[in-house]
């Protein structure tokens, strides 16, 4: 028994001794494993630290680039708004893209499109209140330069008008000349095929220029290129509802329609381009609509060629429009009994004085104006018949002369009958003239003027052209401005005469006016139709509604404002369009390819330049 217990003890002791010897042999290996683990952890920690540092650098660079991009974007839109507000009033004359290019400080311009080509520095050439794009200065008034010795640009400000530290933009303008040839500065990476512009970097011929805006923040820089140009509105634009129906067609490069209210297209009507409305749009036509068509779209700003009525004034054509007229046609008795010096305050004298003022007749020539209307030597104006007055304007020095034409209306190719003015078929005298047809203003006669059940007549000064004046080979070039409405039927051939420049439009927009009426425009019959030719050309502007029907053709734009609908009574006092919406129906064709039209200056496209 004792032997057995002793044997067990010895065995256990041997095992313990062996275990101790084994543990002592593995101590080196454990140390090595521990060191390796520590090295691995250290490497991992360093890797994480380096990644964090790298991410922080990338994040910082991205933030700087974002700030620089925002600065460049702000500069691009600052330049765009200044283009829209360039009025060139300091130099006189009308503004243009060519004149804007000439505002750059050097000629010829700097070959580097990103240096020395900033035209936005002379506030006298832009609309009042416009902020110029000038180089930032330090506290001492010295221009801040970058590492290359060039100005850093215009200080970026936030929405509250506070300067954003270290954020600047520089803006430069060039013409969109092609890259080929020796002409400079040039749009980078732009090689158009075929004819493009005229090769003159100081002259624009296509109503397009290119703005470059370079934004900088800290060490980052971003350059944006924006193409700015004039884009015409579509062919038919109206404030109120528009209905396009029948087999009517709206054609051309800008052959679209827009209503700032609701639009309905039905029948077999064809529209080459867009058909949009700010309200609802309904499309049930069996024809085609070539472009985008939908409701709920932004409103288009229709210029106020005709002012809206207020409590103290009635609709009338804007003065800058009527002052383009060289012949005034007065309804019978419009001025009859007025004081010759326009010095009294009776209703007749006041309306003659208002006419003189709208025509820009100086007060010193009031008596001469009244005498031009008057046909005898009486103390007051004696005007019982329809009369014409020739106005001749000269410059340097500015003078206005007035000629009485009461006995020879045919000189200008007009007849007056049934309370309306007409150009007869055999007329040639109307060619090359702008006519202002004037009659009594009835908008202020009653609060019920907009109610069709009330016997309130339309304004005087109405036109009804129902003959075949002009010819396909020789259309009559004329502009007709009317205080009432304009109706056209038959087969006349007419084209706009006056080119209008107006503060209601962007500075580079010049429009060729055919018709402008305080009230309605109604066109029916076969206007301008013949062998597929369209000779009825120009901008037609109605203060109220338009109605286009029959087989007529118009090459141009049609615009309708939203003055109250004066319906009046049946017969000669009735408005020609007794409805509140605007229509184009029948086989009528409206064709519009742009040109001297109404539109807006827009940012057509942009891209980021990789330098």
C-alpha positions in Angstrom: 0.0 0.0 0.0 2.8 2.4 1.0 4.6 1.4 -2.1 1.7 2.3 -4.3 1.2 5.7 -2.7 4.9 6.5 -3.1 4.7 5.5 -6.7 1.8 7.8 -7.3 3.6 10.7 -5.6 6.7 10.1 -7.7 4.7 10.0 -10.9 2.9 13.3 -10.0 6.2 14.9 -9.2 7.6 13.8 -12.5 4.7 15.2 -14.4 5.0 18.5 -12.6 8.7 18.7 -13.2 8.2 18.0 -16.9 5.5 20.8 -17.0 7.8 23.3 -15.5 10.6 22.4 -17.9 8.2 22.8 -20.8 6.9 26.2 -19.7 10.5 27.5 -19.4 11.3 26.4 -22.9 8.3 28.4 -24.5 8.9 31.7 -22.7 10.9 33.1 -25.8 8.2 32.3 -28.2 5.6 34.1 -26.2 7.7 37.2 -26.1 8.2 37.2 -29.8 4.4 36.8 -30.3 3.7 39.7 -28.0 6.2 41.9 -29.9 4.7 40.9 -33.2 1.2 41.8 -31.9 2.4 45.1 -30.7 4.0 45.9 -34.0 0.8 44.9 -35.9 -1.3 47.1 -33.6 1.2 50.0 -34.1 1.1 49.6 -37.9 -2.7 49.5 -37.8 -2.9 52.6 -35.6 -0.5 54.4 -37.9 -2.5 53.4 -41.0 -5.7 54.6 -39.4 -4.0 57.9 -38.5 -2.6 58.4 -42.0 -6.0 57.6 -43.5 -7.6 60.1 -41.2 -5.0 62.7 -42.1 -5.6 62.0 -45.8 -9.4 62.2 -45.4 -9.0 65.4 -43.6 -6.9 66.8 -46.4 -9.3 65.6 -49.1 -12.2 67.0 -47.1 -10.4 70.3 -46.8 -9.6 70.4 -50.5 -13.2 69.5 -51.4 -14.5 72.2 -49.1 -12.2 74.8 -50.8 -13.2 73.6 -54.2 -16.9 73.9 -53.3 -16.4 77.4 -52.0 -14.5 78.3 -55.2 -17.2 76.8 -57.3 -19.9 78.8 -55.4 -17.8 82.0 -55.9 -17.5 81.3 -59.7 -21.3 80.6 -59.9 -22.0 83.9 -58.1 -19.8 85.7 -60.6 -21.4 84.1 -63.6 -24.9 85.2 -62.5 -23.6 88.6 -61.5 -22.3 89.0 -65.0 -25.6 87.7 -66.5 -27.6 90.3 -64.5 -25.3 93.1 -65.6 -25.7 92.0 -69.2 -29.5 92.3 -68.7 -29.1 95.8 -67.2 -26.6 97.3 -69.7 -28.4 100.3 -71.1 -25.5 102.3 -72.5 -27.1 105.6 -71.4 -23.8 107.2 -70.7 -22.7 106.8 -74.4 -26.1 107.5 -75.8 -27.9 105.4 -78.4 -29.3 101.9 -77.9 -27.4 99.2 -76.2 -26.1 96.1 -78.0 -23.8 93.2 -77.4 -21.2 94.9 -79.6 -21.3 98.0 -77.5 -21.0 95.9 -74.4 -17.8 94.2 -75.8 -16.4 97.7 -76.4 -16.8 98.4 -72.7 -13.7 96.2 -72.0 -10.8 98.4 -70.9 -8.4 97.6 -73.8 -8.8 97.3 -77.6 -7.8 95.0 -79.0 -8.9 92.8 -76.0 -6.4 90.8 -74.0 -5.7 87.5 -75.9 -6.1 85.7 -72.5 -9.9 85.2 -72.1 -9.4 85.2 -68.3 -7.5 88.5 -68.0 -8.3 92.1 -68.9 -11.7 91.4 -70.5 -14.1 92.7 -67.8 -16.6 95.2 -69.2 -18.6 95.5 -66.0 -16.7 98.4 -64.4 -18.4 101.6 -65.5 -21.7 102.1 -63.5 -22.8 104.9 -65.8 -23.4 102.4 -68.6 -25.7 100.2 -66.6 -29.1 100.6 -65.0 -29.3 102.7 -61.8 -28.3 100.7 -58.7 -26.4 98.0 -60.6 -23.3 96.7 -58.7 -20.2 96.6 -60.8 -17.6 93.8 -60.8 -14.5 95.4 -59.4 -11.3 94.1 -57.9 -11.1 93.7 -54.2 -8.9 96.1 -52.2 -7.3 95.9 -48.8 -7.7 98.3 -45.9 -5.3 100.7 -47.5 -7.3 100.8 -50.8 -4.7 98.7 -52.6 -5.8 96.0 -55.1 -5.3 92.5 -53.6 -3.1 90.4 -55.8 -2.6 86.7 -56.0 0.7 84.8 -56.2 0.9 85.5 -59.9 0.6 89.2 -59.3 -2.9 89.4 -60.8 -6.0 90.9 -59.0 -7.8 88.2 -57.0 -11.2 89.6 -58.2 -14.5 90.8 -56.7 -15.2 90.0 -53.0 -18.0 87.3 -52.7 -20.8 88.3 -50.3 -23.4 86.1 -48.7 -27.2 86.5 -48.8 -27.0 89.1 -46.0 -24.5 91.2 -47.8 -21.6 90.2 -45.6 -18.2 89.6 -47.2 -17.1 85.9 -47.4 -13.4 85.9 -46.2 -10.9 84.6 -48.9 -13.6 84.1 -51.5 -13.4 86.1 -54.7 -14.5 86.0 -58.4 -13.2 87.5 -61.6 -15.5 87.9 -64.6 -14.5 88.4 -68.2 -16.5 88.7 -71.5 -15.6 87.7 -75.0 -17.5 87.2 -78.3 -18.3 83.7 -79.4 -15.7 83.6 -82.1 -14.4 80.2 -83.4 -11.1 78.8 -82.2 -9.7 78.5 -85.7 -7.6 81.2 -87.1 -5.6 84.0 -85.5 -8.5 85.7 -83.9 -8.2 86.0 -80.1 -9.4 85.8 -77.4 -11.1 82.5 -78.2 -13.5 80.1 -76.6 -11.3 77.1 -75.6 -12.0 73.7 -77.3 -14.6 75.2 -79.6 -14.2 74.4 -83.3 -17.6 74.9 -85.1 -18.1 73.8 -88.6 -19.4 76.1 -91.3 -19.8 79.9 -91.1 -19.7 81.4 -87.6 -19.9 85.0 -86.7 -17.7 87.5 -88.5 -14.2 87.0 -87.2 -14.2 90.4 -85.3 -13.7 90.0 -81.6 -15.1 93.5 -81.0 -18.3 92.9 -82.9 -21.3 90.7 -82.3 -23.6 89.6 -85.1 -25.6 86.7 -83.6 -26.8 88.1 -80.2 -24.5 85.8 -78.2 -21.5 86.4 -76.0 -19.5 84.2 -73.5 -18.9 85.0 -69.9 -16.0 83.5 -67.9 -16.2 83.5 -64.1 -13.2 82.3 -62.1 -13.9 81.7 -58.4 -11.1 81.4 -55.8 -11.1 80.3 -52.2 -7.9 79.8 -50.3 -5.7 77.8 -52.7 -8.5 76.5 -54.9 -9.8 77.9 -58.2 -12.8 77.0 -60.4 -13.6 78.6 -63.8 -17.1 78.5 -65.3 -18.0 79.3 -68.9 -21.5 80.6 -69.6 -23.0 81.3 -73.0 -25.4 84.3 -72.8 -27.8 85.2 -75.6 -31.2 86.5 -76.6 -34.0 83.9 -76.9 -37.3 84.9 -78.4 -40.6 84.1 -76.8 -42.9 81.6 -78.6 -45.2 82.7 -81.4 -48.3 83.2 -79.4 -48.3 84.5 -75.8 -51.2 85.7 -73.7 -52.0 86.6 -70.1 -55.4 85.0 -70.2 -56.7 81.7 -71.5 -55.7 80.5 -75.0 -57.6 78.0 -77.2 -56.0 76.5 -80.3 -58.4 74.4 -82.4 -59.6 73.5 -85.9 -56.8 72.9 -88.5 -54.7 75.8 -87.3 -51.0 75.6 -87.4 -48.3 77.3 -85.3 -45.0 76.8 -87.2 -41.3 77.8 -87.3 -38.2 77.6 -85.1 -40.1 79.4 -82.3 -43.6 78.1 -83.3 -45.0 77.6 -79.8 -47.7 78.9 -77.6 -47.9 79.9 -74.0 -50.7 81.1 -71.7 -50.1 82.7 -68.3 -53.5 81.2 -67.5 -54.9 78.1 -69.1 -54.3 76.4 -72.5 -56.6 74.1 -74.6 -55.4 72.5 -77.8 -58.0 70.5 -79.7 -59.3 69.5 -83.2 -56.4 68.8 -85.7 -54.2 71.7 -84.6 -50.5 71.4 -85.2 -47.8 73.1 -83.0 -44.2 72.8 -84.1 -42.6 73.6 -80.8 -43.7 73.9 -77.2 -47.3 74.3 -75.8 -47.3 75.4 -72.2 -49.5 77.1 -69.6 -49.0 78.5 -66.2 -52.4 77.1 -65.2 -53.9 74.0 -66.6 -53.2 72.6 -70.1 -55.5 70.3 -72.0 -54.4 68.5 -75.1 -57.0 66.6 -77.2 -55.7 67.4 -80.7 -55.4 64.8 -83.4 -52.5 66.9 -84.8 -49.0 67.0 -83.5 -47.1 69.0 -80.8 -43.4 68.9 -81.6 -42.0 70.1 -78.3 -42.6 70.0 -74.5 -46.2 70.5 -73.6 -47.7 70.8 -70.1 -49.4 73.0 -67.6 -48.0 74.4 -64.3 -45.1 76.2 -66.0 -43.6 79.6 -64.9 -45.2 82.7 -66.2 -43.6 84.7 -69.0 -43.3 88.4 -68.5 -45.3 90.1 -71.2 -44.0 93.7 -71.6 -46.6 96.4 -71.0 -46.9 98.0 -74.4 -50.4 98.9 -73.2 -50.9 100.1 -69.7 -53.5 98.5 -67.5 -56.4 100.6 -66.3 -56.3 102.1 -62.7 -58.6 104.3 -60.7 -57.2 107.4 -62.3 -56.1 106.3 -65.7 -57.3 104.2 -68.6 -55.4 101.9 -70.9 -53.3 103.6 -73.5 -50.3 102.8 -75.6 -47.1 103.7 -74.0 -45.7 107.1 -75.0 -42.4 105.6 -76.2 -44.4 103.6 -78.7 -46.6 106.4 -80.0 -43.7 108.7 -80.4 -42.5 106.5 -83.2 -45.5 107.6 -85.2 -45.0 110.1 -88.1 -48.7 110.4 -89.0 -51.6 110.9 -86.5 -55.1 110.0 -87.7 -57.9 111.6 -85.6 -61.5 110.4 -85.3 -64.0 113.1 -86.2 -64.7 115.6 -83.4 -61.9 114.2 -81.2 -60.5 117.7 -80.8 -63.5 119.8 -81.8 -63.9 122.8 -79.5 -60.6 122.4 -77.7 -58.8 125.6 -76.5 -56.2 126.5 -79.1 -53.5 127.0 -76.4 -54.5 123.9 -74.5 -54.7 126.1 -71.4 -58.2 125.4 -70.2 -59.5 122.3 -68.3 -62.6 121.2 -70.1 -62.7 117.5 -71.1 -62.0 118.1 -74.9 -59.0 120.4 -74.2 -57.6 118.0 -71.6 -57.6 115.0 -74.0 -56.0 117.0 -76.7 -53.3 118.1 -74.3 -52.9 114.5 -73.1 -52.3 113.5 -76.8 -49.8 116.3 -77.3 -47.9 115.2 -74.2 -47.9 111.5 -75.2 -46.5 112.5 -78.6 -43.7 114.5 -76.9 -44.9 117.8 -78.2 -43.3 120.5 -76.0 -45.6 122.9 -74.2 -44.2 125.8 -76.3 -45.7 124.1 -79.4 -49.2 123.4 -77.9 -50.7 126.2 -80.0 -48.9 124.9 -83.2 -50.3 121.4 -82.5 -53.8 122.7 -82.1 -53.4 124.8 -85.2 -52.3 121.8 -87.2 -55.6 120.1 -86.2 -57.6 123.3 -86.8 -58.5 124.2 -90.4 -59.6 127.8 -89.8 -58.7 130.8 -87.8 -61.3 130.4 -85.1 -60.4 130.8 -81.4 -60.9 127.1 -80.7 -60.1 124.0 -82.5 -62.6 123.3 -85.3 -62.5 119.5 -86.1 -65.7 117.9 -87.2 -64.1 115.6 -89.9 -61.5 112.9 -89.7 -58.1 114.5 -90.0 -54.4 113.6 -90.5 -51.4 115.3 -88.9 -47.9 114.8 -90.2 -45.2 114.9 -87.5 -41.6 115.4 -88.6 -38.9 115.0 -86.0 -35.3 116.0 -86.5 -32.3 115.8 -84.3 -29.3 118.0 -83.7 -31.0 120.3 -82.9 -34.2 118.5 -81.9 -37.2 120.0 -83.6 -40.8 118.9 -84.3 -42.8 120.2 -87.2 -46.6 119.7 -87.7 -48.5 119.6 -90.9 -52.2 119.7 -91.3 -53.6 117.1 -93.8 -57.3 117.3 -93.2 -58.4 117.5 -96.9 -56.1 114.8 -98.3 -56.3 111.6 -96.2 -55.6 109.7 -99.4 -52.1 111.0 -99.3 -51.4 108.4 -96.7 -53.7 105.7 -98.2 -56.5 105.8 -95.7 -60.3 106.1 -95.7 -62.6 106.8 -92.8 -66.2 105.4 -92.8 -68.6 103.7 -90.4 -66.6 105.0 -87.5 -63.5 103.1 -88.6 -60.3 103.6 -90.5 -59.4 101.5 -93.5 -56.6 101.1 -96.1 -58.3 100.6 -99.4 -57.1 98.0 -102.0 -55.5 100.5 -104.3 -53.6 102.3 -101.5 -49.9 103.0 -101.8 -49.6 106.0 -99.5 -49.5 104.0 -96.3 -46.2 102.4 -97.2 -43.2 103.5 -95.1 -45.3 105.2 -92.3 -46.2 104.6 -88.7 -49.7 105.6 -87.9 -51.3 106.5 -84.6 -55.1 106.2 -84.9 -56.7 108.2 -82.0 -60.3 108.3 -80.8 -62.1 109.0 -77.6 -61.2 106.9 -74.5 -64.2 105.2 -73.1 -62.6 103.2 -70.4 -63.5 105.8 -67.7 -67.2 106.2 -68.7 -68.6 103.6 -66.4 -67.7 101.0 -63.8 -69.7 98.6 -65.9 -67.1 98.8 -68.7 -66.2 95.1 -68.3 -69.9 93.9 -68.3 -71.1 92.8 -71.7 -74.7 93.7 -70.7 -73.9 97.3 -70.2 -74.1 99.6 -73.3 -70.6 100.9 -72.9 -68.9 101.4 -76.3 -65.4 100.4 -77.2 -62.7 103.1 -77.4 -62.5 105.3 -80.5 -59.6 105.0 -82.9 -60.6 101.7 -84.5 -59.2 100.1 -87.7 -60.9 97.7 -90.1 -58.8 96.7 -93.0 -61.0 94.7 -95.3 -59.5 95.2 -98.8 -56.5 93.7 -100.6 -54.0 96.4 -100.0 -50.5 95.7 -101.1 -49.3 92.7 -103.1 -47.3 89.5 -102.7 -44.4 91.1 -104.5 -44.7 94.5 -102.8 -46.3 94.4 -99.3 -47.2 97.6 -97.6 -44.6 98.4 -94.9 -46.6 100.1 -92.1 -47.0 100.1 -88.4 -50.5 100.7 -87.0 -51.1 101.9 -83.5 -54.7 102.3 -82.3 -56.4 103.5 -79.2 -59.3 101.1 -80.0 -59.2 97.7 -81.9 -57.8 96.5 -85.1 -59.7 94.1 -87.5 -58.2 92.6 -90.6 -59.9 90.5 -93.3 -59.8 90.1 -97.0 -56.3 89.6 -98.5 -54.0 92.5 -97.6 -50.2 92.2 -97.7 -48.6 94.0 -94.8 -45.3 94.1 -93.0 -44.1 96.0 -90.0 -42.4 99.3 -90.4 -41.3 100.6 -87.0 -38.4 99.0 -85.1 -39.1 99.7 -81.5 -36.6 100.0 -78.6 -38.2 100.2 -75.3 -37.4 100.0 -71.6 -40.0 97.3 -71.2 -37.7 94.9 -73.0 -34.2 93.6 -72.4 -31.6 96.2 -73.6 -30.6 94.3 -76.7 -34.1 93.6 -77.9 -35.5 95.5 -80.9 -39.0 94.5 -82.2 -40.6 95.3 -85.5 -44.2 96.3 -84.7 -47.0 95.7 -87.2 -50.0 96.3 -84.9 -50.4 97.6 -81.3 -54.0 98.1 -80.1 -55.3 99.2 -76.7 -58.2 96.8 -77.1 -58.6 93.8 -79.5 -56.9 92.4 -82.6 -59.1 90.2 -84.8 -57.7 88.7 -88.0 -59.9 86.6 -90.4 -60.2 85.8 -94.1 -57.2 85.1 -96.3 -54.8 87.6 -94.8 -51.5 87.3 -96.5 -52.4 84.0 -98.1 -51.3 83.4 -101.7 -49.1 80.7 -103.3 -47.9 79.6 -100.0 -46.3 83.0 -99.3 -46.6 84.7 -95.9 -46.4 88.5 -96.3 -48.4 89.6 -93.2 -45.3 90.1 -91.0 -44.5 91.7 -87.7 -45.4 91.8 -84.0 -49.1 92.1 -83.2 -49.9 93.3 -79.6 -53.3 93.5 -78.1 -54.2 95.1 -74.8 -57.2 92.8 -74.5 -57.8 89.7 -76.6 -56.8 88.3 -80.0 -58.9 86.2 -82.3 -57.2 84.6 -85.3 -59.4 82.5 -87.7 -60.1 81.7 -91.3 -57.2 81.0 -93.7 -55.0 83.9 -92.7 -51.2 83.8 -92.4 -49.0 85.8 -90.0 -45.2 85.7 -89.9 -44.3 87.0 -86.4 -45.4 87.0 -82.8 -48.9 87.6 -81.3 -49.2 88.9 -77.8 -52.2 89.7 -75.7 -52.3 91.4 -72.3 -55.2 91.2 -69.9 -57.0 94.5 -69.8 -60.7 94.2 -69.1 -62.8 93.0 -72.0 -64.8 96.0 -73.4 -67.8 94.4 -75.1 -70.2 97.3 -75.6 -73.4 97.0 -77.6 -73.9 95.3 -81.0 -73.1 97.3 -84.1 -70.4 99.9 -84.6 -69.8 100.3 -80.9 -69.2 96.6 -80.3 -65.8 95.2 -79.5 -64.7 92.8 -82.3 -63.7 90.1 -79.8 -66.6 89.6 -77.3 -64.8 87.0 -75.1 -62.2 86.8 -72.4 -60.0 84.1 -73.9 -57.7 84.2 -77.0 -58.3 81.9 -79.9 -56.6 80.6 -83.0 -58.8 78.4 -85.2 -59.9 77.5 -88.7 -57.0 77.1 -91.1 -55.0 80.0 -89.6 -51.2 79.7 -89.8 -48.9 81.5 -87.4 -45.2 81.1 -88.5 -42.4 82.5 -86.3 -38.6 82.0 -86.8 -37.3 84.6 -84.4 -35.7 87.9 -85.6 -36.8 91.3 -84.3 -39.2 89.8 -81.6 -40.0 89.9 -78.0 -37.9 87.6 -75.7 -35.3 87.7 -73.0 -31.6 87.5 -72.2 -30.8 84.1 -70.8 -27.9 81.8 -69.7 -28.2 79.4 -72.6 -25.6 76.9 -71.4 -22.6 76.6 -69.0 -19.7 74.3 -68.3 -16.7 74.1 -66.0 -13.4 74.8 -67.7 -10.6 72.3 -67.0 -7.4 74.4 -67.1 
